[in-house]
Amino acid sequence: MRLWRRAGADGPRVTLYGKPGCHLCDDARTVVERVCADLGVDWVEQSILDDPALRERYAEEIPVVLVDGRQHTFWRVDEARLRAALGAS
């Protein structure tokens, strides 16, 4: 697991599940990193290859983005939609 910002007491607000060598994951990381940096939001990235349960659950959907522990999107991350989700809380 990569921690891109120091998580607060409640942990990171955004989680990105992906795997190495996934071009959609690279694209998603770019968006998540930019939005979270702009908004000062903590986020983490975790490879599904590190956890059999994640691999089973998300193998066909990566990248997957969770916001506050709930699935927000998969495959493509819409920057405006992610900003709205993080601004709404």
LUMMARVEX-262671 format. One record per residue (C-alpha): x, y, z. Coordinates in steps of 0.1 Angstrom, whole numbers, padded with zeros to 4 digits, always signed. Layout:
XYZ
...
This chain:
+0000+0000+0000
+0013+0035-0009
+0003+0064+0014
+0005+0096-0006
-0004+0119+0022
-0003+0114+0059
-0037+0099+0068
-0056+0118+0095
-0071+0102+0126
-0100+0088+0106
-0077+0075+0078
-0076+0086+0042
-0108+0098+0025
-0099+0084-0009
-0086+0049-0017
-0074+0039-0052
-0073+0002-0059
-0053-0009-0090
-0023-0029-0100
+0011-0023-0116
+0012-0021-0154
-0024-0009-0157
-0027+0022-0179
-0061+0030-0166
-0048+0029-0131
-0020+0053-0141
-0046+0077-0155
-0068+0074-0124
-0038+0080-0101
-0031+0113-0120
-0066+0125-0114
-0068+0114-0078
-0034+0128-0070
-0043+0162-0085
-0078+0165-0069
-0066+0154-0035
-0037+0177-0035
-0059+0206-0046
-0084+0199-0018
-0059+0188+0009
-0075+0154+0011
-0056+0123+0022
-0055+0093-0001
-0039+0059-0004
-0032+0035-0033
-0033-0003-0029
-0025-0030-0054
-0052-0056-0056
-0023-0081-0062
-0014-0077-0025
-0047-0090-0012
-0066-0120-0025
-0100-0107-0014
-0094-0074-0033
-0082-0093-0064
-0113-0115-0064
-0136-0085-0059
-0121-0060-0082
-0101-0079-0108
-0124-0068-0137
-0131-0033-0125
-0098-0017-0118
-0090+0010-0112
-0116+0015-0084
-0119+0046-0063
-0135+0047-0029
-0145+0079-0012
-0151+0076+0025
-0151+0038+0023
-0177+0036-0004
-0172+0028-0041
-0172+0061-0060
-0162+0049-0095
-0143+0023-0115
-0124+0022-0148
-0123+0060-0154
-0122+0088-0129
-0141+0119-0137
-0123+0148-0121
-0154+0171-0117
-0174+0142-0102
-0146+0134-0077
-0142+0170-0067
-0180+0172-0061
-0180+0141-0040
-0151+0153-0018
-0166+0188-0015
-0200+0175-0005
-0189+0160+0028
